[in-house]
């Protein structure tokens, strides 16, 4: 339930754990941190919480500098635009938010998300979203509208991410990780899956020797 800075060269120092938890009125439970995102320059850290709030941290001072509100449900995913100027947030409500960074000013919304949205990714000025209801969609947040929905989706979709060329996507679900051609959604490759585990999160780095890192559950 806390944000902690953990040194890479040794055990975590719990004295640096700093999270200003707020008790939810009428519930009596502290909000949980569900997702984190560093800004491209590493100066800022965003934390998305189960109470719908997003906290903006100064990574140097480890202090909360701002709190954003707007989501009516838990925040499941946060993504900085590659240039660091915008942030998209999605979660367990039908609206995704696009905010200018660091001001937090709303610059776009994604309306009509179905079920809960597990992940989001930028493609230029477009956003790709994926949810547990087996829907992957492309959006133009500045216009508040969807561009296309891809229906060739594996069961229990946990996340989707665009590859750097913007013409391919990686989709993780109960059956493993697939590589898609966009915008058709044609499956080009099915990556090996662990029959006893689900792919919950992954990142792609074209310059890395192995290209893909995945976390299984």
Secondary structure, DSSP 8 states (H G I E B T S, - for coil): -------TTS---GGG------B-TTT--B--EEEEEE-TTSSEEEEEETTS-EEEEETTTTEEEEEE---SS-EEEEEE-TTSSEEEEEESSSEEEEEETTT--EEEEEE---S-EEEEEEETTEEEEEETTTEEEEEETTTTEEEEEE----SS--EEEE-TTSSEEEEEETTEEEEEETTTTEEEEE----TT--EEEEEE-TTSSS-EEEEE-
